[in-house]
């Protein structure tokens, strides 16, 4: 997954190099979960395997070798699934409770500026 522009500041300046080292030097171009090879085509569907460097603890500021793993899209989504479901549940609850954007809606933090304005 590409990094969202609003999250780029959470990644180190050398992220592209670090990601490359994790995916192609350490993992040798293979998913560290299922073993599929980067660039491999799927037999019965369009598309191909794309490796991504995944943060195992979901924290993009934690770039220790033990926290980074090369995963292909499906394995990355499966790894993040429980965390994403928890975040979605919290967002739904907060939206119902406050009827406004939530803490996890990075794009919609501007409403807090309206609360603090003197108008």
RAMO-V82926 format. One record per backbone hydrogen bond with DSSP energy under -1.0 kcal/mol. NH is the residue of the N-H (numbers start at 0). CO is the residue of the C=O. Records with the same first field share a line. If there is no record, write none. Layout:
NH = CO  CO
This chain:
6 = 3
9 = 6
10 = 7
14 = 11
17 = 13
18 = 14
19 = 15
20 = 16
21 = 17
22 = 18
23 = 19
25 = 20
26 = 21
28 = 22
29 = 26
30 = 35
31 = 69
34 = 30
37 = 28
38 = 48
39 = 36
41 = 46
48 = 39
51 = 70
53 = 68
55 = 66
57 = 54
61 = 58
62 = 60
66 = 63
68 = 53
70 = 51
75 = 71
76 = 72
77 = 73
78 = 74
79 = 75
83 = 79
84 = 80
85 = 81
86 = 82
87 = 83
88 = 84
89 = 85
90 = 86
91 = 87
92 = 88
93 = 89
94 = 90
95 = 91
96 = 92
97 = 93
98 = 94
104 = 101
105 = 103
107 = 104
111 = 108
112 = 109
114 = 110
115 = 111
